[in-house]
């Protein structure tokens, strides 16, 4: 008989798109599923990436038996380079996923002692009291798997990211036979992908995209530029196939896409006849109607190949030519819509014919819609259900689907990151919460995102900064000269000098006639910030960041010291 409850602890991926990470805990054994990153929203100025908070795991790192990866998208593997510098449990991944992890670690310059173990659909591993079986699922990347996790309390099924596609471009079909046999045995808990729980019907097949690309390339009179996710190997294969059919050559630009394509060709996940992929220096020698460019930049990333083209960046090896056809074969990740729209507009302005998902079926997503989610529920027949991977509305809608499929309402748990769900054999309850801060990556710095830092960055970006240098006579504690004011990002330079002179008068008025000595930094700081803040708001309705700097001046030997 089981002596402990099973704990489910989401550390990321719930109430958000990305940052997927889930811990399962029984007694002294912890298994972690995925370790992904998330791209920041526009208001997170200066932030490159967001990763899960692993405080819960760090406090119990001796109990972490392994990290199991369902597939190789960055929202499932992208946090590994940062996490493996702090904790080094063994990693378990399928062949293509393992290769992508190696590429990710190389790009980030990370060396780790963690062992990267190879698994495959149908294989089993034992991690403490957990035995994990892998089953194939169809997704938009090869070697995607779901997990059948045998625990002392019963079977847990984790769907991974999945959809139903009977004519996939590359990946395996979802193994519903295995899932149906589990449903007959009895499943304690289903953790299921919710990303497209709000879409009715079924997700379209990749074959639709193949047909659309074939038509677009066949009709194009000039060059065709296709941008997509660097890891979307199936789309690359479709581009290679259509290039062969229409007598075109393929040029790949963008570092990540080049590296992943090279790896996929070497490992056999991509196939291309000799001569179909060309070097960029061969581009000018070919007529435009024999060229396809495969590019990064489908999300409007500022430094990506497509955005450099859209911005007429002189460093871009490829420039947009009037008559080019640009195919954006992706949908924007939530938060990237404005960037993608801006890029699309810039391409149109340069005379390109831009085709995106609202104009033609140039992309299908890799997640199941409502009917596929219902099918999984009907096959698995879980006692308990937890929707995962999605914003909060997706989780709620998926929970409603489960209720409509007969899962009792008291057995459905819509969790948030940090919730600790304890399951017994007959009941479940959220018993506590663990700390899950917002962990950011900014350049080479990783840390917890402080709300005050973001607020300061917003103010700096909107209202600018004012630096006030105040020279104080060390002998009498009075102003030694008129304050100096430097502004950045505050006002047009034509009006700046008048405003600065008035601001200097304000500082003199508030400090020069005060009976207290100005050598007290706290006093000066408060007075200057308060008076200038009111002054700038009255004058221009702006509240810049104000930084007073007090310097002590000694007249006899001209010494200056900073307070």
C-alpha positions in Angstrom: 0.0 0.0 0.0 1.3 3.5 -0.8 2.5 5.3 2.3 2.7 8.8 0.9 0.7 11.1 -1.3 1.8 12.1 -4.8 2.7 15.8 -5.2 2.3 17.8 -8.4 4.3 21.1 -8.4 4.1 23.2 -11.6 7.2 25.5 -11.7 6.3 27.1 -15.0 4.0 26.9 -18.0 0.6 27.4 -16.3 -1.1 30.7 -16.9 1.5 31.5 -19.6 2.8 30.3 -22.9 6.3 29.0 -22.3 8.6 28.4 -19.4 7.2 24.8 -19.1 8.5 22.9 -16.0 6.6 20.4 -13.8 7.9 18.5 -10.8 6.3 15.2 -9.6 7.3 14.2 -6.0 6.7 11.0 -4.1 8.4 10.6 -0.7 12.0 11.5 -1.3 12.0 11.2 -5.1 11.4 14.1 -7.5 11.1 13.8 -11.3 11.1 17.0 -13.4 9.3 17.3 -16.7 10.8 19.8 -19.2 12.8 23.0 -18.5 11.7 25.7 -20.9 12.1 29.5 -21.4 9.7 32.2 -22.2 10.2 35.4 -24.2 9.5 38.6 -22.3 6.5 40.9 -22.9 7.2 44.4 -24.4 7.0 46.1 -21.0 9.9 44.0 -19.7 12.5 46.4 -20.9 16.1 45.0 -21.1 15.0 41.4 -20.4 16.1 38.8 -22.9 14.5 35.7 -21.5 12.4 34.4 -18.6 13.1 31.0 -17.0 11.5 29.0 -14.2 12.3 29.6 -10.6 13.9 26.4 -9.3 14.1 27.3 -5.6 11.9 24.3 -4.8 14.3 22.0 -6.5 17.5 23.6 -5.1 16.2 23.1 -1.6 15.7 19.4 -2.4 18.4 18.8 -5.1 19.5 15.5 -3.5 16.0 14.1 -4.2 15.9 15.2 -7.9 16.3 11.9 -9.8 16.3 13.4 -13.3 14.8 15.9 -15.8 12.7 14.3 -18.5 12.3 16.3 -21.8 9.2 15.8 -24.0 10.6 17.5 -27.1 13.1 20.1 -28.3 11.2 23.4 -28.6 12.8 26.2 -26.6 9.8 26.5 -24.3 10.7 23.0 -23.1 14.5 22.9 -23.2 15.6 26.6 -23.3 16.2 27.0 -19.6 18.6 24.0 -19.4 21.7 26.1 -20.0 20.8 28.3 -17.0 19.5 25.5 -14.7 22.4 23.1 -15.3 24.8 25.7 -13.9 23.0 25.3 -10.5 21.8 21.7 -10.4 23.0 18.8 -12.5 20.6 15.8 -12.5 20.7 13.4 -15.4 18.7 14.5 -18.5 16.5 12.1 -20.5 15.6 13.0 -24.1 15.0 11.4 -27.5 17.6 11.6 -30.2 16.6 14.8 -32.0 15.8 16.5 -28.7 19.2 15.5 -27.3 20.9 17.0 -30.4 19.0 20.3 -30.0 19.9 20.4 -26.3 23.6 20.1 -27.3 23.1 22.9 -29.8 21.5 25.0 -27.1 24.3 24.4 -24.7 26.9 25.2 -27.3 25.2 28.5 -28.3 25.1 29.6 -24.7 28.7 28.5 -24.1 27.7 26.1 -21.3 29.6 23.0 -20.2 27.9 20.7 -17.7 28.5 17.6 -15.8 24.9 16.5 -16.3 24.6 13.3 -18.3 22.3 13.5 -21.4 20.7 10.1 -21.6 19.0 8.8 -24.8 15.5 7.4 -24.8 13.0 6.5 -27.5 9.3 5.8 -27.8 8.6 2.5 -26.2 11.6 2.6 -23.9 11.4 2.7 -20.0 13.5 4.3 -17.3 13.3 4.0 -13.6 14.0 7.1 -11.5 13.5 6.4 -7.8 9.9 5.3 -7.2 8.9 6.4 -10.7 9.0 4.3 -13.8 8.5 6.3 -17.0 7.4 5.0 -20.4 7.7 7.1 -23.5 5.1 7.1 -26.3 5.3 9.0 -29.6 3.1 12.0 -30.2 2.7 14.1 -33.3 3.9 17.7 -32.9 5.7 20.3 -35.0 9.1 18.8 -34.3 10.5 15.3 -34.6 10.9 12.8 -31.8 8.2 14.3 -29.6 7.0 12.1 -26.8 4.4 11.9 -24.1 5.0 10.2 -20.8 3.4 7.3 -18.9 4.6 7.6 -15.4 4.0 4.7 -13.1 3.9 5.8 -9.4 3.1 3.9 -6.2 -0.4 5.5 -6.3 -1.2 4.8 -10.0 -0.5 5.9 -13.5 0.1 9.5 -14.5 -0.1 10.4 -18.2 1.6 13.6 -19.4 0.6 14.3 -23.0 3.5 16.6 -23.9 2.6 18.9 -26.8 0.5 16.9 -29.2 -2.0 16.9 -32.0 -3.6 14.4 -34.4 -2.1 14.4 -37.9 -2.5 11.3 -40.1 -0.3 12.9 -42.8 2.5 14.5 -40.9 5.5 16.0 -42.9 8.1 14.3 -40.6 7.0 13.4 -37.1 5.4 10.2 -35.9 1.6 9.9 -35.4 0.4 10.0 -31.8 0.3 6.5 -30.3 -3.4 6.3 -29.4 -3.3 2.5 -29.1 -1.0 2.7 -26.2 -3.1 5.3 -24.6 -6.3 3.3 -25.1 -4.8 0.3 -23.3 -3.9 2.5 -20.4 -7.5 3.8 -20.2 -8.7 0.2 -19.8 -6.2 -0.4 -16.9 -7.1 2.8 -15.1 -5.2 6.2 -15.0 -4.9 8.2 -11.8 -4.1 11.5 -13.4 -3.9 13.1 -16.9 -1.8 16.2 -17.5 -2.7 17.5 -20.9 -1.6 20.2 -23.3 -4.1 23.2 -23.3 -2.5 25.6 -25.8 -5.3 25.5 -28.3 -8.2 24.5 -26.0 -10.3 27.4 -27.2 -10.3 26.3 -30.9 -13.2 24.0 -32.0 -12.7 21.0 -34.2 -9.4 19.4 -35.3 -6.0 21.0 -36.1 -5.3 20.9 -39.8 -2.7 18.5 -41.2 0.8 19.6 -42.3 -0.2 18.4 -45.8 -2.2 21.6 -46.2 1.0 23.6 -45.8 2.8 21.5 -48.4 0.0 22.1 -50.9 0.0 25.9 -50.2 3.8 26.2 -50.5 3.7 24.3 -53.7 1.2 26.7 -55.2 3.0 29.9 -53.9 6.4 28.8 -55.3 4.9 27.6 -58.5 3.2 31.0 -59.1 6.1 33.2 -57.9 8.0 35.1 -60.7 10.9 36.1 -58.4 12.6 35.0 -55.3 10.7 33.3 -52.5 11.8 34.0 -48.9 10.3 31.6 -46.3 10.6 32.4 -42.6 9.7 30.0 -39.9 10.9 28.7 -36.5 14.5 27.4 -36.6 13.4 24.2 -35.0 10.5 23.5 -37.4 12.2 20.8 -39.3 9.0 19.7 -41.1 8.7 23.1 -42.6 12.3 23.0 -43.8 11.7 19.6 -45.4 8.6 21.0 -47.2 10.7 23.9 -48.5 13.4 21.5 -49.8 10.8 19.3 -51.5 9.0 22.2 -53.2 12.4 23.6 -54.3 13.3 20.3 -56.0 9.9 20.2 -57.7 10.2 23.7 -59.1 13.9 23.7 -60.0 15.0 26.2 -57.3 18.0 26.3 -54.9 17.7 26.9 -51.2 19.8 29.4 -49.3 19.7 29.3 -45.5 20.3 32.4 -43.4 20.2 32.9 -39.6 22.7 31.2 -37.3 20.2 29.1 -35.3 18.5 27.8 -38.5 21.9 27.0 -40.1 23.0 25.1 -37.1 19.8 23.1 -36.7 19.5 22.4 -40.4 23.1 21.1 -40.4 22.5 18.9 -37.4 19.2 17.5 -38.9 20.9 16.7 -42.2 23.8 14.9 -40.5 21.4 12.9 -38.3 19.0 12.1 -41.1 16.0 14.0 -39.8 16.2 16.2 -43.0 16.9 14.9 -46.5 18.0 17.1 -49.4 19.5 16.0 -52.8 23.0 17.1 -53.5 23.3 20.7 -54.7 19.8 21.8 -53.5 21.4 23.8 -50.6 23.8 26.5 -51.8 26.2 28.9 -50.2 25.1 32.6 -49.9 27.9 33.7 -52.1 26.2 31.8 -55.0 23.0 33.7 -54.6 23.8 36.5 -57.1 24.7 34.0 -59.8 21.2 32.5 -60.0 18.2 34.1 -61.7 15.5 35.2 -59.2 13.0 32.5 -60.3 15.4 29.8 -59.2 15.9 31.0 -55.6 14.3 30.1 -52.2 15.7 31.8 -49.1 15.0 30.0 -45.8 15.3 32.5 -43.0 14.9 33.1 -39.3 12.8 36.0 -38.0 9.2 34.7 -38.0 8.6 36.3 -34.6 10.0 39.7 -35.5 13.2 39.2 -33.4 15.2 42.5 -33.7 18.5 40.8 -34.6 17.0 38.0 -36.9 17.8 37.7 -40.6 14.3 38.7 -41.8 14.1 41.8 -39.6 17.5 42.9 -40.8 16.1 42.6 -44.4 13.0 44.4 -43.5 15.0 47.2 -41.9 17.4 47.5 -44.9 20.3 46.7 -42.6 23.5 47.1 -44.6 24.9 44.1 -42.7 22.2 41.8 -44.1 23.6 39.4 -46.7 20.2 39.4 -48.4 18.3 42.6 -49.3 14.6 42.8 -50.3 14.0 43.3 -54.0 10.7 44.5 -55.4 8.8 41.5 -56.6 10.1 39.1 -53.8 7.5 36.8 -52.2 7.9 36.6 -48.5 6.1 33.7 -46.7 5.8 34.1 -42.9 5.2 30.4 -42.0 4.4 30.8 -38.3 1.9 32.5 -36.0 3.1 35.1 -33.5 3.9 33.9 -30.0 1.7 35.9 -27.6 3.5 39.2 -27.0 5.2 39.2 -30.4 2.3 40.4 -32.4 3.4 44.0 -32.6 7.0 43.0 -33.7 5.6 40.7 -36.4 3.2 43.4 -37.7 6.0 46.0 -37.9 8.2 43.6 -39.8 5.4 42.7 -42.2 4.6 46.4 -42.9 8.3 47.1 -43.6 8.5 44.2 -46.1 5.3 45.5 -47.9 6.8 49.0 -48.1 9.8 47.6 -49.9 7.7 46.0 -52.6 7.6 42.5 -51.4 4.5 40.3 -51.7 4.0 39.1 -48.1 1.9 36.0 -47.4 1.0 35.1 -43.8 -1.5 33.0 -42.0 -4.4 35.4 -42.4 -4.0 35.3 -46.2 -3.2 31.7 -46.9 -2.7 28.4 -45.1 1.1 28.8 -44.7 1.3 27.5 -41.2 -0.6 25.0 -39.0 0.2 24.8 -35.3 1.4 21.7 -33.5 -1.3 21.5 -30.8 -4.6 19.7 -30.6 -7.8 21.6 -30.8 -10.9 20.7 -28.8 -11.9 17.5 -30.5 -8.4 16.1 -30.2 -8.3 17.0 -26.5 -11.7 15.3 -26.0 -10.4 12.2 -27.8 -7.4 12.0 -25.4 -9.7 12.3 -22.4 -12.1 9.6 -23.7 -9.2 7.2 -24.3 -7.3 7.8 -21.1 -10.4 8.0 -18.8 -8.4 9.7 -15.9 -9.7 9.8 -12.3 -8.0 13.2 -11.9 -7.3 15.9 -14.5 -4.9 18.9 -14.6 -4.7 21.0 -17.7 -1.2 22.3 -18.4 0.7 24.4 -21.0 -1.4 27.5 -21.6 -2.6 30.8 -20.4 -5.3 30.8 -17.7 -8.2 30.9 -20.1 -6.9 27.9 -21.9 -6.6 25.9 -18.7 -10.2 26.9 -17.7 -11.6 26.0 -21.1 -9.7 22.7 -21.1 -11.1 22.0 -17.6 -14.6 22.6 -18.9 -13.9 20.1 -21.7 -12.9 17.5 -19.1 -16.0 18.1 -17.1 -18.1 17.6 -20.3 -16.3 14.3 -20.8 -17.4 13.0 -17.4 -14.5 13.9 -15.1 -16.0 14.9 -11.8 -15.6 18.6 -11.1 -14.0 17.9 -7.7 -11.3 15.9 -9.5 -10.3 18.7 -11.9 -7.6 21.1 -10.7 -6.8 24.3 -12.5 -3.4 25.1 -11.0 -1.1 28.1 -11.0 2.7 28.0 -11.0 3.8 27.3 -7.4 0.7 25.4 -6.3 1.4 22.1 -4.6 -1.3 19.6 -5.4 -1.4 16.4 -3.3 -3.2 13.4 -4.6 -4.2 10.3 -2.7 -5.9 7.4 -4.4 -9.4 8.8 -4.0 -9.0 12.6 -3.4 -6.8 15.6 -4.1 -6.2 19.0 -2.6 -3.9 22.0 -3.1 -2.1 21.9 0.2 0.4 24.8 -0.2 2.3 27.1 -2.5 6.0 27.3 -3.2 7.9 30.4 -4.1 8.0 31.0 -7.9 9.5 34.4 -8.6 10.0 35.8 -12.1 13.6 34.8 -13.1 15.1 36.8 -15.9 18.1 36.6 -18.2 19.6 39.9 -19.3 22.8 39.5 -21.2 25.1 37.5 -18.9 23.1 38.4 -15.8 20.4 36.0 -14.3 18.3 37.0 -11.3 14.9 37.5 -9.9 13.0 40.3 -11.6 12.4 43.2 -9.2 9.2 45.2 -9.8 11.0 48.4 -8.9 13.7 47.7 -11.5 11.1 47.4 -14.2 9.3 50.5 -13.0 12.5 52.5 -13.2 13.2 51.2 -16.7 9.7 52.2 -17.8 10.1 55.7 -16.4 13.6 56.0 -18.0 12.2 54.9 -21.4 9.2 57.2 -21.1 10.3 60.3 -19.1 14.1 60.2 -19.2 16.7 60.9 -16.5 18.0 64.1 -14.8 21.4 64.1 -13.0 21.9 67.1 -10.7 25.5 67.8 -9.5 25.6 69.9 -6.3 28.9 71.3 -5.1 28.9 72.0 -1.4 31.5 74.1 0.4 33.1 71.9 3.1 33.8 74.8 5.4 30.3 76.4 5.7 28.0 73.7 4.3 26.6 76.1 1.7 26.4 75.9 -2.1 29.8 76.5 -3.6 28.3 77.2 -7.1 25.1 76.9 -9.0 24.0 73.3 -9.5 24.8 71.6 -12.8 22.0 69.6 -14.5 22.3 67.0 -17.3 19.3 65.5 -18.9 18.8 62.5 -21.2 15.6 61.6 -23.0 13.6 64.3 -21.3 12.9 67.1 -23.9 13.8 68.3 -27.3 17.3 69.9 -27.3 15.9 73.3 -28.6 13.9 73.8 -25.4 16.3 72.0 -23.0 18.6 74.8 -22.0 15.7 77.1 -20.8 14.2 74.3 -18.8 17.6 73.4 -17.2 18.2 77.0 -16.2 14.8 77.2 -14.5 15.6 73.8 -12.8 18.9 75.2 -11.5 17.0 78.1 -10.0 14.6 75.7 -8.3 17.5 73.7 -6.7 19.2 76.9 -5.6 16.0 78.2 -4.0 15.3 75.0 -2.1 18.9 74.5 -0.8 20.7 77.9 -0.6 18.3 79.4 1.9 17.9 76.4 4.2 19.5 76.7 7.6 20.7 73.0 7.6 24.2 72.0 6.4 24.1 70.6 2.9 26.7 67.9 3.8 23.8 65.6 4.9 23.3 63.5 1.7 19.8 62.2 2.8 18.5 65.8 3.3 19.8 67.0 -0.1 18.6 63.9 -1.9 15.1 64.2 -0.6 14.9 68.0 -1.2 16.2 67.9 -4.7 14.1 65.0 -5.8 10.9 66.4 -4.4 11.4 70.0 -5.7 12.5 69.0 -9.2 9.9 66.2 -9.6 7.2 68.9 -8.9 8.9 71.4 -11.2 9.2 69.1 -14.2 5.7 67.8 -13.9 4.3 71.4 -13.7 6.4 72.5 -16.7 6.2 69.5 -19.1 4.0 66.9 -17.4 6.8 64.4 -17.1 8.3 62.6 -14.1 11.9 61.8 -15.0 14.2 59.7 -12.8 16.2 62.3 -10.7 19.7 61.5 -9.5 21.3 64.0 -7.1 25.1 63.8 -6.7 26.6 65.9 -3.9 30.3 66.8 -4.2 32.2 68.4 -1.3 34.6 71.2 -2.3 37.5 72.3 0.0 38.6 75.8 -1.2 42.0 75.8 0.4 43.6 72.8 -1.3 40.9 72.3 -4.0 40.0 68.9 -2.8 36.7 67.4 -4.0 35.0 64.4 -2.5 31.7 62.7 -3.4 29.0 62.2 -0.9 
